[in-house]
Amino acid sequence: MILYELDAINEQYFSPYTWRILMSLNHKGLYKDVKRVPVKFSEKSEINNKGFNTVPVLNDNGTWTGESLQIAKYLELTYPDNPSLFGSSENMNLTSIINQMLDLKILGLLARIIVADVYDVLQPEDKEYFRKTREKILNKTIEEVELKSSKYIPILQKELNPFRKIIKTNNFFTGSKPMYCDYILFGFFMWARNTSKKQLLEKDDVLWHWRERMLNLFDGFAKKSNGYEIT
Ligand SMILES: N[C@@H](CCC(=O)N[C@@H](CS)C(=O)NCC(=O)O)C(=O)O
């Protein structure tokens, strides 16, 4: 299996969507069979040639799949005997809704907090492409966004309230075991952890402890990745 992901300096792999798949591959016990291949924002021909423009992209023995949620579903359906990412087909559908809602809400907010930090850890040849595309989306320069970044941390914290309610009584979002739903939100935290030194959660927050549990899964797979110590 080949997983295409974004390159970054110092192997600080940060794509939130790729993190969902890295965790899913571990969850399914398939990570040991995976070769990780970095592509650049500015040079993505390996995936472009197969019709994809974003990472993650998975090539499983000639079967190519793009879009993180589609990859997760592919893994679930192709490897049904490995631990389930969704629990049932009904839960898979529900998780798809959560995926869309979270992406809409959290991506924009977190981008306003960490975009300048992401810019700093890009490969030098990717900076021009990133600046051009992201400044167009944010309608501001990266530096202007950075000036207001701290304003968005409490807004992000508030948006996460529904998750806090759930994990007051559960270790993970659907119960005692992590599922794809956990990996969706966790991917965003890995985007921040592996690019930014900004503190997003307070230490007494139940989500802080959930994030610790997530970092420690699979023998500390995410914790061992190159990023910044979360304080
Ligand atoms: N909906 C897609 C989003 C993937 C995505 O936006 N990936 C970003 C990196 S985090 C990317 O590859 N961007 C390439 C570009 O902007 O050219 C998914 O869930 O996989």
PDBQT file of the ligand as one rigid body, heavy atoms in Angstrom, charges set to zero:
ROOT
HETATM    1  N1  LIG A 301     -11.677  16.712   1.501  1.00  0.00    +0.000 N 
HETATM    2  C1  LIG A 301     -10.294  16.309   1.336  1.00  0.00    +0.000 C 
HETATM    3  C2  LIG A 301      -9.390  17.465   1.694  1.00  0.00    +0.000 C 
HETATM    4  C3  LIG A 301      -7.922  17.163   1.467  1.00  0.00    +0.000 C 
HETATM    5  C4  LIG A 301      -7.053  18.408   1.473  1.00  0.00    +0.000 C 
HETATM    6  O1  LIG A 301      -7.543  19.528   1.401  1.00  0.00    +0.000 OA
HETATM    7  N2  LIG A 301      -5.729  18.180   1.554  1.00  0.00    +0.000 N 
HETATM    8  C5  LIG A 301      -4.783  19.278   1.482  1.00  0.00    +0.000 C 
HETATM    9  C6  LIG A 301      -3.679  19.106   2.497  1.00  0.00    +0.000 C 
HETATM   10  S1  LIG A 301      -4.250  19.158   4.147  1.00  0.00    +0.000 SA
HETATM   11  C7  LIG A 301      -4.108  19.258   0.125  1.00  0.00    +0.000 C 
HETATM   12  O2  LIG A 301      -3.691  18.219  -0.338  1.00  0.00    +0.000 OA
HETATM   13  N3  LIG A 301      -4.013  20.409  -0.534  1.00  0.00    +0.000 N 
HETATM   14  C8  LIG A 301      -3.353  20.489  -1.800  1.00  0.00    +0.000 C 
HETATM   15  C9  LIG A 301      -3.458  21.843  -2.401  1.00  0.00    +0.000 C 
HETATM   16  O3  LIG A 301      -3.971  22.760  -1.756  1.00  0.00    +0.000 OA
HETATM   17  O4  LIG A 301      -2.982  21.987  -3.510  1.00  0.00    +0.000 OA
HETATM   18  C10 LIG A 301     -10.033  15.072   2.203  1.00  0.00    +0.000 C 
HETATM   19  O5  LIG A 301     -10.799  14.847   3.156  1.00  0.00    +0.000 OA
HETATM   20  O6  LIG A 301      -9.099  14.305   1.912  1.00  0.00    +0.000 OA
ENDROOT
TORSDOF 0
